[in-house]
Amino acid sequence: MKFPSLESVGNDFDARGAKELDLPKLKRIGGNFILEGTRLSALPPSLEHIGGDVYISSAEPQSLADELIQAKASGILKGNIFLNRLPYHGGPVKLI
């Protein structure tokens, strides 16, 4: 799923299951960002604001989860992080 010119989403952005997600200019998401099953390794480089929660699954790389923790700490992410629909506050994404 490629959106080379997309800069802003006013509400939720549901990318669930999208492969090869490419959002190089995305700066703002007004609501939730649903990334379950995308296997995205990092947030879009220009992202400045996520107004809601972010949903990921254990299929996502650890690098994405770590970046989301940093986004929350820096104020980019206003909501919370959910891993497999449960609150996530850090630690391993893959359960052994």
N, C-alpha and C positions, 0 to 999 in steps of 0.2 A: 504494500500500500504506500504509494508515494504522493506526497503533497508538497511539491517544491516551493510553492508561493504562499502557503497557508501561514498566517501570522497570529491569528487569534480565533479562539472558539469561545462563544459567549456562555455556553452551558457545559454540560457533560461531554466528554470525548470518549466514546466507547470503541477502542481499537482491539477488543478481545479477539484473540486468535489470528490477528493480522500478521502476515509474514513480511519480512523486509520493510518494516515501518521506517519511512524516511520523512522527517519533518525538520529540515534544516533551518527554516526561518521562524518556526513556532515560538512565540514569546509569551503567550497568555492563554490559559484555560480557566474559564470562569467557574466551572463546577468540578466534578469528579473526573479523574483520568483513569480509565480502566485498561490495564495492560496485561491482563491474564492471558497466558499462552502466547505472547508475542515473541518471547525470548530476546527482547530488546536488552542490549548490554549497557546502555547509558541513556540518560535523558537527552532530549534535543539540546544542542549546545547553546542556543539563544534563549532558552526558556527562563523567564523571569518571575512567573506567577502561576500557581495552581490554587484556585480558590476553594476547592473541595478536598476530598480524600483521594488517595491513590490505591488501586487494587492490583496486586500481583499474585502470581501463583508460584509454587515451588519449581516450576519449569523455567523461571527466569534466572539469569545469571546472578551470582552473588554481587557482582559489580553494580548492578542496577539497584539492588536493595541497599547497598552501602551508600550510593549516591542519593537515594531518597532520604536516608537518615541525615545526610549533610544538608539536603534541601529543606528539610523540616527545621533543622537547627539554625539555618541562615534566614529563615522566614520566607523562602520561595514557596514552600508548601504550607498552606494555611490549615489544611485539614490533617487527617491522620493517615497512616499506612496500614493496609490490611493485606496479610499473607494468607492465601487460601480462605479468605473472608473472616479471618481472626485478627485482632489487633497485633501489630508487629512493632517492636521497639528496638530491634537490632539482633544480631546473632546469625547463626547459619540459616540459610534459606532451605537447603536440602536436608531433609530429615533422614537419618540413617536407620 
